[in-house]
């Protein structure tokens, strides 16, 4: 085998390996505007996606995913909001949207194929949703003074 053939074969192996890796990869997207916002979390498994959007100040977003094909989205506009999603299992979807100040929302999913979503507007709303099992759907909307 010539040196050129060996290099070509090695290059082909590297290219094929890197092409497979992104198909199994997790995805994190964080977009923040304002001052002193924080976001973080962890992913264990594959095809998990976390997307955070924060505009304001002192907002916190946390996403934890253990399993496969989970989706968590948190959007916050205002100040001093806290949103967290905890997903254990596969194919769970969680979404939090908070507009205003001093809101807290925690969504916990333990199982498969669960959906939880909520919107909080105003000042000082609090929500804690916990789903166990499979195929559950929960939604909430709160307008706090």
N, C-alpha and C positions, 0 to 999 in steps of 0.2 A: 504494500500500500504506500502510495507516495505521500510526501509531507503535505501537499495541497489537499489530498483526499482526507487525511486525518484532520486537518484544520477545518475543512468543510463539514465533516461529520460532527466534530465538536461544536461548531457554530450552530448546526442544525439542531443538535440536542439542546443547547442553551436556549435557542429561540422557541423550541417546542415546550420547554419547561416554563419559560416566562409567559407563554401564551396561555397555559393552563392555570397558572397561579391567580390571575385576576378573576377568572370565572368562579373561583372559590372564595374570593376575598370579601371582607366586610367593608362597609362604607361609613364614614363619618364626615359630616359637613357642619361646620360651625360658622355662623355669620353674626358678628356683634358690632353694634354701634353704641356710642355713649361713653359711660364712665364706670369703671369698677364692676363690670359684669363678669360672671364666671361660668364655665361650662366644663363638664367632664363626664367620665364614665368608663365602662369597659365592655368588651365583647368577647364571648367565648363561643365558638362554633363557626358556621360559615353562612354567607349570604345575609348577614344581619345589616340593618341600616339604621343610622341615627342621624337626624337632622335637627339642628338648633338655630333659631333666629331670635336675637335679642336686640332691642332698641330702647335705650334708657339708661338707668343707673342702678347699681346694686342688685341686679337680677341674677338668679342662679338656676342653672339647668343641669340635671343629672340623668344619665341613661345607663342602665345595666342590662345586658342581654346574655343569656345562657341558653344556647340552642341554635336552631337554624331558621333562616328566613323570617326573622322578626323585624318589625318596623316600629320606630319610635320617632315622633315629631313633637317638638316643643317650640312654640312661638310666644314671645312675651314683649309687650310694649308698655313702658311706664317705669315704675321704680319699686324696688324691694319686693319683687315677685320671686317665688320659689316653685319650680316644677320638677318632678322626678318620675321616671318610669322604671319599673323593675319587671323584666320578662324572663320567665323560666319555662322553656318548652319550645315549640315550633309554630311558625306561621301566626304569631300574635301581632296585632296592630294596636298602637296606643298613640293618642294625640291630645295635646293640651294647648289651648290658646288663652292667653291672659292679657287683658287690656286694663290699665289703671295701676293701682298701687296696693301693696301689702297682701297679695293673694298667695295662697298655698294650694297646690294640687299634687297628689301622689297617686299614681296608677300602678297597681301590682297585678301581674298576670302569671298564674301558675297552671300550665296546661297547654293545650294546643288549639289553634284557630279561634282565639278570643279577640274581640274588638272592644276597645274602650276609648271614648273621646269626650272632651268637655271644653266649655267656654266659660270664662269668668270675666265680668265687666264691673267696673266701679272701684270700690275700695274694701279690702278686708275679707274677701270670700275665701272659703276653705272647703276643699273636697278631698276625700280619701276613698278610692274605689279599689276593691280587691276582687279578683275573679279566680276561682279555682275550678278545675275541670276543663271541658272542651266545648267550643261552639257558643260561648256566652257573648252577649252584646250588651254594652252599657253606654249610656250617653247622659250628659248633664249640661245644663245652661243655668248660670246664676248671674243675677244683676244685684250687686250689693251697694248700699248707699255710700 
